[in-house]
Amino acid sequence: MAPAAHVREAIAAARTARYELGLGLDQPVHDLLDVVEEAAGVPVAVLALPEGVAGAYLVRREQPFIFLNGGEWVPRQRLTLAHELGHHRIHRRAVLDGVDNIEGKSADPMEQQAFAFAGEFLVPEQAIRGWLEARGDPLIDIAVLARLAAAFGISAPAMFVRLVEVNVLQRPKRRQELKRQLDRGQHRGVEKTLNLTPVEDQLARLHRENAMPRLPAKLRDNALAAYAAGLIDLDRLALALRRDRASVERLVTELGLTPREPEPDW
């Protein structure tokens, strides 16, 4: 079944974005954080967001920001970052994304677009087919799935979804068998046996070194807006402003800033 029109629009937007950012369609994104900040020009903060929140896209005074939940595992962070980039490229509207949105479980057309954008931006169909062709178009078993996922820096279950989306896994029995193996967690044992090397990028290093919160300079300058939007708490605001908590607490009281529910454009 062909994707709906709004999904096709998002896939086209992802391909356009890759070309404009100098990525083409035949390779993985080797450092997504660098691409989003340096090439796309969107500052990214990696910090502890409220439970259940995977990420957020925020626009204040025409300046966009992306927030990632640093408590999530790195493959999920990559999907979230690509998802928020989709909101930036397609919608330019502030949004708070739960895990269900990142996993494509939302019925909201805007979230479906961001999900489709993330899939094609991180793992282009052309790149998948090229990877398989370069290896003799092997039968896609759990080992091939794990290798493919590792090459693109996402999880094996996420790669399974992607292969179904681009109609690479056409045989129902093959899809069902892989799904059963993934549900049983067999891919984890395969990853260890094959000694697959995780993608080493800035997000992986931040996670490994527990170097959070990671706040870009523009966000430090706009930390009060982030606090008022409820995206960072008082302790993180103090860290961003490089002041002690007591003085920051006095400052937000004097300014009348209280973390609030998202504004109507969220």
Secondary structure as the mmCIF struct_conf table of DSSP 4:
data_model
#
loop_
_struct_conf.conf_type_id
_struct_conf.id
_struct_conf.beg_label_comp_id
_struct_conf.beg_label_asym_id
_struct_conf.beg_label_seq_id
_struct_conf.end_label_comp_id
_struct_conf.end_label_asym_id
_struct_conf.end_label_seq_id
HELX_LH_PP_P HELX_LH_PP_P1 ALA A 2 ALA A 4
HELX_RH_AL_P HELX_RH_AL_P1 ALA A 5 GLU A 20
TURN_TY1_P TURN_TY1_P1 LEU A 21 GLY A 22
BEND BEND1 LEU A 25 GLN A 27
BEND BEND2 HIS A 30 HIS A 30
HELX_RH_AL_P HELX_RH_AL_P2 LEU A 32 ASP A 34
HELX_RH_PI_P HELX_RH_PI_P1 VAL A 35 ALA A 39
BEND BEND3 ALA A 40 ALA A 40
STRN STRN1 VAL A 44 LEU A 47
HELX_LH_PP_P HELX_LH_PP_P2 LEU A 49 PRO A 50
TURN_TY1_P TURN_TY1_P2 GLU A 51 GLY A 52
STRN STRN2 VAL A 53 ARG A 60
TURN_TY1_P TURN_TY1_P3 ARG A 61 GLU A 62
STRN STRN3 GLN A 63 ASN A 69
TURN_TY1_P TURN_TY1_P4 GLY A 70 GLY A 71
BEND BEND4 GLU A 72 GLU A 72
HELX_RH_AL_P HELX_RH_AL_P3 VAL A 74 GLY A 86
HELX_RH_PI_P HELX_RH_PI_P2 HIS A 87 HIS A 91
STRN STRN4 VAL A 95 GLY A 98
HELX_RH_AL_P HELX_RH_AL_P4 VAL A 99 ILE A 102
TURN_TY1_P TURN_TY1_P5 GLU A 103 GLY A 104
HELX_RH_AL_P HELX_RH_AL_P5 PRO A 109 LEU A 122
BEND BEND5 VAL A 123 VAL A 123
HELX_RH_AL_P HELX_RH_AL_P6 GLU A 125 ALA A 134
TURN_TY1_P TURN_TY1_P6 ARG A 135 GLY A 136
HELX_RH_AL_P HELX_RH_AL_P7 ILE A 142 PHE A 152
TURN_TY1_P TURN_TY1_P7 GLY A 153 GLY A 153
BEND BEND6 ILE A 154 ILE A 154
HELX_RH_AL_P HELX_RH_AL_P8 ALA A 156 GLU A 165
TURN_TY1_P TURN_TY1_P8 VAL A 166 ASN A 167
HELX_RH_AL_P HELX_RH_AL_P9 PRO A 172 ASP A 183
TURN_TY1_P TURN_TY1_P9 ARG A 184 GLY A 185
HELX_RH_AL_P HELX_RH_AL_P10 GLN A 186 THR A 193
TURN_TY1_P TURN_TY1_P10 LEU A 194 ASN A 195
HELX_LH_PP_P HELX_LH_PP_P3 LEU A 196 VAL A 199
BEND BEND7 ASP A 201 ASP A 201
HELX_RH_AL_P HELX_RH_AL_P11 GLN A 202 GLU A 209
TURN_TY1_P TURN_TY1_P11 ASN A 210 ASN A 210
STRN STRN5 ARG A 214 ARG A 214
HELX_RH_AL_P HELX_RH_AL_P12 ALA A 217 ASP A 221
TURN_TY1_P TURN_TY1_P12 ASN A 222 ASN A 222
HELX_RH_AL_P HELX_RH_AL_P13 ALA A 223 ALA A 228
TURN_TY1_P TURN_TY1_P13 ALA A 229 GLY A 230
BEND BEND8 LEU A 231 ILE A 232
HELX_RH_AL_P HELX_RH_AL_P14 LEU A 234 LEU A 241
TURN_TY1_P TURN_TY1_P14 ARG A 242 ARG A 242
BEND BEND9 ARG A 243 ARG A 243
HELX_RH_AL_P HELX_RH_AL_P15 ARG A 245 LEU A 255
TURN_TY1_P TURN_TY1_P15 GLY A 256 GLY A 256
HELX_LH_PP_P HELX_LH_PP_P4 GLU A 261 GLU A 263
TURN_TY1_P TURN_TY1_P16 PRO A 264 ASP A 265
#
